[in-house]
Amino acid sequence: MPEKATVRKARQDKREGKAPSTQAGDFVHEEIEHIRHGKHGARSTKQAIAIGLSRQAKSAAHKRSATSRHNAAVKAARTRAAHA
């Protein structure tokens, strides 16, 4: 589970319109620190990067809200109905 500060920083980066790789940077940094402190069995920085990117993808920092998902589903249904 990512730390709250990491998720907060990623959300801030997203609001500022920064690139996804920049948004994921804090997750990667956090994983590198975990490896340095022995919290993982991983050894290489490549593994830390992979773990950080995976955690970023699963993070709530980048999930769309229920309203946004609903609106997208309604729009898709309307588009399908118009083309049928």
N, CA, C and O of each residue as an XYZ file, in Angstrom:
336
protein
N       0.835     -1.173      0.000
C       0.000      0.000      0.000
C       0.886      1.244      0.000
O       1.727      1.407      0.885
N       0.703      2.123     -0.988
C       1.527      3.325     -1.037
C       1.233      4.256      0.145
O       0.124      4.268      0.680
N       2.218      5.013      0.529
C       2.039      5.968      1.612
C       1.116      7.094      1.160
O       1.037      7.407     -0.028
N       0.417      7.700      2.122
C      -0.535      8.767      1.790
C       0.167      9.940      1.111
O      -0.382     10.538      0.186
N       1.355     10.266      1.555
C       2.087     11.388      0.969
C       2.420     11.123     -0.499
O       2.400     12.039     -1.320
N       2.723      9.880     -0.819
C       3.048      9.508     -2.195
C       1.829      9.669     -3.091
O       1.926     10.218     -4.188
N       0.683      9.189     -2.620
C      -0.552      9.305     -3.392
C      -0.929     10.781     -3.548
O      -1.342     11.211     -4.625
N      -0.785     11.547     -2.472
C      -1.102     12.979     -2.510
C      -0.234     13.697     -3.547
O      -0.731     14.531     -4.304
N       1.060     13.372     -3.580
C       1.974     14.006     -4.524
C       1.620     13.632     -5.960
O       1.688     14.475     -6.855
N       1.241     12.364     -6.187
C       0.865     11.923     -7.530
C      -0.397     12.644     -7.994
O      -0.498     13.045     -9.153
N      -1.356     12.806     -7.087
C      -2.584     13.537     -7.446
C      -2.274     14.987     -7.790
O      -2.840     15.549     -8.728
N      -1.370     15.585     -7.021
C      -0.986     16.970     -7.285
C      -0.322     17.087     -8.654
O      -0.611     18.018     -9.407
N       0.564     16.149     -8.979
C       1.222     16.147    -10.287
C       0.203     16.000    -11.407
O       0.328     16.636    -12.454
N      -0.820     15.150    -11.184
C      -1.843     14.952    -12.201
C      -2.648     16.235    -12.401
O      -2.926     16.623    -13.536
N      -3.025     16.896    -11.303
C      -3.759     18.163    -11.399
C      -2.964     19.217    -12.157
O      -3.530     20.029    -12.889
N      -1.648     19.196    -11.976
C      -0.780     20.171    -12.647
C      -0.535     19.810    -14.107
O       0.119     20.564    -14.828
N      -1.055     18.663    -14.552
C      -0.934     18.270    -15.947
C       0.409     17.684    -16.319
O       0.797     17.706    -17.487
N       1.122     17.162    -15.338
C       2.439     16.588    -15.622
C       2.295     15.212    -16.272
O       1.245     14.575    -16.189
N       3.357     14.775    -16.909
C       3.373     13.505    -17.635
C       3.157     12.331    -16.675
O       3.516     12.418    -15.501
N       2.569     11.227    -17.173
C       2.366     10.055    -16.322
C       3.652      9.530    -15.692
O       3.635      9.049    -14.559
N       4.760      9.618    -16.411
C       6.024      9.145    -15.844
C       6.448     10.006    -14.653
O       7.045      9.502    -13.702
N       6.143     11.289    -14.706
C       6.445     12.173    -13.581
C       5.542     11.840    -12.407
O       5.985     11.833    -11.258
N       4.279     11.564    -12.694
C       3.330     11.205    -11.645
C       3.763      9.920    -10.943
O       3.556      9.770     -9.739
N       4.358      9.002    -11.686
C       4.768      7.711    -11.129
C       6.106      7.794    -10.404
O       6.468      6.866     -9.681
N       6.836      8.868    -10.579
C       8.169      8.993    -10.010
C       8.223      8.816     -8.510
O       9.154      8.199     -7.993
N       7.240      9.347     -7.802
C       7.243      9.227     -6.351
C       7.008      7.786     -5.894
O       7.550      7.358     -4.875
N       6.197      7.038     -6.653
C       5.985      5.628     -6.325
C       7.284      4.855     -6.504
O       7.627      4.009     -5.679
N       7.998      5.144     -7.571
C       9.273      4.471     -7.831
C      10.279      4.820     -6.736
O      10.983      3.946     -6.231
N      10.341      6.097     -6.373
C      11.264      6.535     -5.320
C      10.957      5.822     -4.001
O      11.864      5.389     -3.291
N       9.676      5.708     -3.689
C       9.268      5.024     -2.460
C       9.729      3.571     -2.471
O      10.210      3.065     -1.458
N       9.583      2.892     -3.623
C       9.992      1.492     -3.711
C      11.505      1.349     -3.593
O      11.988      0.398     -2.979
N      12.247      2.268     -4.165
C      13.708      2.220     -4.040
C      14.110      2.338     -2.576
O      15.009      1.635     -2.114
N      13.437      3.236     -1.844
C      13.716      3.375     -0.409
C      13.359      2.087      0.347
O      14.087      1.683      1.253
N      12.246      1.444     -0.017
C      11.876      0.192      0.641
C      12.926     -0.882      0.411
O      13.252     -1.644      1.321
N      13.456     -0.944     -0.807
C      14.489     -1.933     -1.104
C      15.760     -1.631     -0.310
O      16.408     -2.544      0.202
N      16.111     -0.358     -0.209
C      17.307      0.018      0.558
C      17.176     -0.360      2.027
O      18.161     -0.721      2.671
N      15.963     -0.278      2.554
C      15.736     -0.608      3.961
C      15.423     -2.085      4.169
O      15.163     -2.506      5.296
N      15.445     -2.875      3.103
C      15.261     -4.315      3.208
C      13.818     -4.764      3.351
O      13.571     -5.866      3.840
N      12.858     -3.948      2.941
C      11.451     -4.330      3.051
C      11.023     -5.274      1.934
O       9.962     -5.890      2.023
N      11.832     -5.397      0.883
C      11.523     -6.278     -0.233
C      12.668     -7.255     -0.426
O      13.789     -7.021      0.026
N      12.368     -8.353     -1.107
C      13.415     -9.275     -1.483
C      14.081     -8.857     -2.779
O      15.076     -9.453     -3.191
N      13.531     -7.822     -3.433
C      14.081     -7.345     -4.698
C      15.472     -6.769     -4.457
O      15.780     -6.282     -3.369
N      16.311     -6.834     -5.500
C      17.678     -6.367     -5.333
C      18.042     -5.233     -6.277
O      18.818     -4.350     -5.911
N      17.501     -5.245     -7.470
C      17.957     -4.277     -8.461
C      17.018     -3.081     -8.552
O      15.860     -3.136     -8.135
N      17.551     -2.005     -9.107
C      16.731     -0.809     -9.308
C      15.674     -1.057    -10.368
O      14.604     -0.449    -10.330
N      15.959     -1.946    -11.319
C      14.959     -2.279    -12.338
C      13.725     -2.902    -11.692
O      12.595     -2.616    -12.088
N      13.950     -3.754    -10.696
C      12.828     -4.352     -9.984
C      12.061     -3.289     -9.206
O      10.832     -3.329     -9.145
N      12.777     -2.345     -8.616
C      12.127     -1.263     -7.867
C      11.267     -0.418     -8.793
O      10.159     -0.026     -8.427
N      11.762     -0.139     -9.973
C      11.004      0.647    -10.951
C       9.747     -0.112    -11.360
O       8.668      0.474    -11.438
N       9.877     -1.399    -11.618
C       8.722     -2.203    -12.024
C       7.668     -2.250    -10.924
O       6.474     -2.129    -11.199
N       8.104     -2.423     -9.688
C       7.165     -2.466     -8.564
C       6.489     -1.111     -8.399
O       5.278     -1.042     -8.187
N       7.266     -0.029     -8.494
C       6.713      1.326     -8.347
C       5.690      1.647     -9.415
O       4.639      2.214     -9.118
N       5.984      1.289    -10.659
C       5.040      1.550    -11.748
C       3.769      0.722    -11.583
O       2.671      1.191    -11.884
N       3.924     -0.504    -11.105
C       2.770     -1.355    -10.867
C       1.892     -0.772     -9.766
O       0.668     -0.742     -9.900
N       2.501     -0.313     -8.688
C       1.737      0.289     -7.587
C       1.054      1.573     -8.039
O      -0.060      1.870     -7.608
N       1.710      2.325     -8.896
C       1.116      3.567     -9.400
C      -0.116      3.264    -10.222
O      -1.119      3.972    -10.129
N      -0.050      2.217    -11.028
C      -1.185      1.859    -11.875
C      -2.373      1.405    -11.036
O      -3.522      1.657    -11.400
N      -2.107      0.742     -9.922
C      -3.180      0.250     -9.059
C      -3.673      1.305     -8.069
O      -4.704      1.129     -7.421
N      -2.935      2.384     -7.965
C      -3.214      3.386     -6.951
C      -4.536      4.105     -7.170
O      -5.000      4.257     -8.300
N      -5.126      4.540     -6.082
C      -6.361      5.330     -6.146
C      -6.087      6.734     -6.679
O      -7.026      7.476     -6.966
N      -4.835      7.101     -6.812
C      -4.500      8.438     -7.303
C      -4.922      8.622     -8.749
O      -5.079      9.753     -9.209
N      -5.107      7.535     -9.465
C      -5.386      7.643    -10.889
C      -6.692      6.979    -11.295
O      -6.955      6.795    -12.483
N      -7.500      6.622    -10.324
C      -8.792      6.019    -10.625
C      -9.792      7.128    -10.946
O      -9.771      8.197    -10.335
N     -10.663      6.858    -11.909
C     -11.705      7.826    -12.234
C     -12.842      7.680    -11.239
O     -13.075      6.594    -10.708
N     -13.544      8.767    -10.990
C     -14.655      8.742    -10.050
C     -15.806      7.932    -10.625
O     -15.849      7.670    -11.827
N     -16.736      7.537     -9.767
C     -17.898      6.775    -10.201
C     -18.734      7.586    -11.180
O     -19.258      7.039    -12.150
N     -18.862      8.873    -10.936
C     -19.636      9.733    -11.834
C     -18.999      9.786    -13.210
O     -19.692      9.722    -14.226
N     -17.693      9.902    -13.241
C     -16.980      9.959    -14.510
C     -17.146      8.657    -15.296
O     -17.372      8.682    -16.506
N     -17.033      7.523    -14.604
C     -17.215      6.229    -15.259
C     -18.641      6.079    -15.771
O     -18.863      5.562    -16.866
N     -19.611      6.535    -14.972
C     -21.015      6.451    -15.372
C     -21.261      7.296    -16.619
O     -21.891      6.834    -17.570
N     -20.765      8.529    -16.618
C     -20.950      9.412    -17.770
C     -20.324      8.818    -19.026
O     -20.890      8.933    -20.113
N     -19.174      8.190    -18.888
C     -18.513      7.568    -20.032
C     -19.348      6.396    -20.558
O     -19.451      6.203    -21.769
N     -19.939      5.620    -19.657
C     -20.763      4.482    -20.074
C     -22.024      4.958    -20.792
O     -22.430      4.365    -21.791
N     -22.643      6.024    -20.288
C     -23.845      6.572    -20.917
C     -23.514      7.095    -22.313
O     -24.257      6.854    -23.265
N     -22.409      7.804    -22.427
C     -21.998      8.348    -23.723
C     -21.727      7.220    -24.717
O     -22.120      7.316    -25.879
N     -21.064      6.159    -24.276
C     -20.779      5.029    -25.155
C     -22.072      4.358    -25.609
O     -22.195      3.975    -26.772
N     -23.033      4.212    -24.701
C     -24.314      3.591    -25.060
C     -25.047      4.445    -26.094
O     -25.628      3.910    -27.038
N     -25.025      5.749    -25.925
C     -25.682      6.646    -26.881
C     -25.024      6.547    -28.249
O     -25.701      6.557    -29.276
N     -23.706      6.451    -28.254
C     -22.975      6.352    -29.519
C     -23.316      5.048    -30.227
O     -23.540      5.030    -31.438
N     -23.355      3.950    -29.461
C     -23.712      2.654    -30.051
C     -25.135      2.693    -30.610
O     -25.393      2.165    -31.692
N     -26.059      3.317    -29.874
C     -27.465      3.390    -30.312
C     -27.595      4.245    -31.579
O     -28.408      3.937    -32.450
N     -26.815      5.294    -31.684
C     -26.887      6.187    -32.840
C     -26.358      5.500    -34.085
O     -26.816      5.793    -35.190
N     -25.421      4.608    -33.933
C     -24.810      3.937    -35.086
C     -25.461      2.600    -35.420
O     -25.056      1.927    -36.368
N     -26.454      2.222    -34.653
C     -27.098      0.920    -34.888
C     -28.203      1.009    -35.929
O     -28.840      0.002    -36.240
